[in-house]
Amino acid sequence: MMRGFFGLCQFGHRFSCVAFAAEVVGNVSYAGGFFSKYNVFCTSALCFRMHYNPSLQHLCTKTQYEGLWEGSSSATLLRKLEIALKDDGVNEAWEAFSNFRRLYGFPEQHLVSKMIILLSYSSSCHWLHKAYDLVLAVQNEKPNLLHYDPLTRLALTLLRTQMPIPASTILRIVLGNGKLPPMDIWSTLFFHLVKTQTGSYLASDILVDICEFVLHHTSNAKRFKNMNANAVKPSITIFNLVLNSCAKFGSPLKAQQIIELIPRVGVVADANTIIIIAQIYEMIGQHDELKKLKKHIDGVSSALLNRHYRQFYDCLLSLHFKYNDIDSAAELILDLCQRPKSVQSFSGLYAKSNGPQTYCMVQIGSNNLRMGYKIMVEPNQIQNDFVVDAQSYSKLVLFTDGKLVPSKRALAKLINCCVKERKVDKLSNFLINIQKNVDSKEANLCLDVMDACIQLRLLDTAHDILDNMEGAGIPIGSKTYISLLRTYCRENMLEESKVLLKQMRKVGLLVNISDEQALFQCISEESAANPCDKITATSVGKSPLVEYLDRELKEEYSKYHLTYEFNSSIQFFCQAKMIEDALKTFKRMQQRNIQPTVQTFSHLVYGYSLLKMYREITILWGDIRRRLEDGVLTVDRDLFELFLWNFLKGGYFERVLEIINYMIEQNMYIDKWKCKREFLKFHKNLYRSLKASHTRTDAQSKRLEHVRAFRRWVGID
């Protein structure tokens, strides 16, 4: 009986174990949430009973239960996710995606892409930030799930909502993954990226990264057989967009770096490129470079292109004046006046030229040094997808009646330079050539110039021009003689009046009266003149030439030409790695009381950087810091950034933090992503395992502190 009772108890124990196992399986099948919450408890209880009862060892293990549940739950969540993505339900899709990711990680690539695209189409900043965070998470865990198509769509949406910084991070992820979209997509992205100042900075760096990517794959063609480097090579439109933004937001140093990349990647520059380069070179005083371009542009005969190239001639003429190059300025103005009127009509819309492609090679930099480079230029070509605004940048050269003509401001600058440099003979020769060689309304220019000089009391200048004109056999109107004589009388300049009277009699004026009668007649006519006419003549009646010349004469004499000449010499020596000669030139510049500019210091930093003389750059930074504090040097982001990258490369982290603080105080954008990349490139393991207690010197302790501060700032630690 006891044996029967024991057998019954054992049967009951087996039955309860089976029932418990069935309960667990039921819970697994119909309540995945319950299993995920209590899965450890149920499994351990089942294993305990199996240990004491071998008859239950044939039941499923924990892994088998999880497989059963996971198959059901995974499929359910994926179905929910696919339905939500198909119905464009952002909230439902994000909930299903988050649940799946929490349990199983990221789904397949096509679902990740659809999720990013769905979030990208949302106009809510909340969902855009979710999409951005999702991309970062995928990049950190499974970067192979990212495709450029959803990423470029997200970047474009971020750019349209004025979020250039996260958009640039997305584009850098695309670039880092090595699978680039077509260049027409890049063009659209850059078009939106360069609209803001911060976006312009980021666009410049991204374009540099793309060029380096292309150059790397081109130089390793055998290694990257499946990669067509030409397919991802930036178009000239992208270069033009970025260069134009550099000119617009005042980043000539960055623009110079990009200009140097054009020939390296083998891109052909067009008319737009030439205009933008001219604007940038005018900003930094690259006089000789524009002279090299001029001979290739002079042959352009199209009215459309002439209107377009007016900006180039404007920049070139401006540099002639800044360098006090009177001969070149007069020659250019005369050349413009002599050009025939173009007969081609201009519709007002730019289009791509259908003429034959005429390439030419333009030398940039010194012909005597290997560091120079040649840009392939097609001056007769204008890309229709981006055109520089031809109306926005014209002060000295105008496009009127189908031809290029100098403005009154340009003539006023020429007169002013000749007067202040005591070179009136050159002005006279210019006017004589105009009178003899130009058959248009510009032929009256000499009379306008003399009248302007008389009105502004530049009587010696006016009389000298008159003498030279007479000597060249060019007739002068009687009004000019009478006007000059009256002004002499008004200023009580009797000796000059008598000299002028002799000249007037030689040309048949005031022949039958004496000097005294002539002078008395001039004074009488001046006194009898209507006072209202006098007021009108002296104020309202001023010609544009008189107004511009009056303004130029009142400006102080500048030493721009000396600054540009010294900078040009320093740049040459620095590029040639002749740093000692560059420093001697810099010293002479200071001895002549000519203030160094941002360009001066940027050339010196570049020269030191080529020689890896980072310690000398820290000394130069001390000089610049004092000048900034004294207010004798303008604050420039490009220069700060140049110091930042060199200090980071050289490992001077105290100076790095100092530059960062300066830029933050000036509300300048700092590219943290690039700072982090450069640090990991040069100093990835620097002081990584060193503790403060293990430092040997105070200097090492401070440097460790600076390195850690920088790592925290860029988000490494």
Buried (B, 14 or more C-beta within 10 A) or exposed (E): EEEEEEEEEEEEBBEEBBEBBEEBBEBBEEEBEBBBEBBEEBBEBBBEBBEEEEEBEEBBEBEEBBEBBBEBBBEBBBEBBBEBBEEEBBEBBBBBBBBBBEEEEBBEBEBBBBBBBBBBBBEEEEBBBBBBEBBBEBBEEEEEBBBBBBBBBBBBBBBEBEBBBBBBBBBBBBBBBEBBBEBEBBBBBBBBBBBBBBBBBBBBBBBBBBBBBBBEBBEEEEEBEEBEBEEBBBBBBBBBBBBBBBBBBBBBBBBBBBBBBBBEBEBBBBBBBBBBBBBBBBBBBBBBBBBBBBEBBEEBEBBBBBBBBBBBBBBBBBBBBBBBBBEBBBBBBBBBBBBEEBEEEBEEEBEEBEEEEBEBEBBBBBEEEEBEBEBBBBBBBBBEBBBBEBEEBBBBBBBEEBBBBBBBBBBBBBBBBBBEEEBBEBBBBBBBBBBEEBEBEBBEBBBBBBBBBBBBEBBEBBBBBBBBBBEBEBEBEEEBBBBBBBBBBEEEBEEBBEBBBEBBBEEEBBEEEEBEEBBEBBEEEEEEEEEEEEEEEEEEEBEBBBBBBBEBBEEEEEBBBBBBBBBBBBBBBBBBEBBEBBBBBBEEBEEEEBEBBBBBBBBBBBBBBBEEBBEBBBEBBEEBBEBBEEEEBEBBBBBBBBBBBBBBBBBBBBBBBBBBEBBEEEEBBBBBBBBBBBBEEEBEEBBEEBEEEEBEEEEBBEBBBBBBBBBEBBEBE
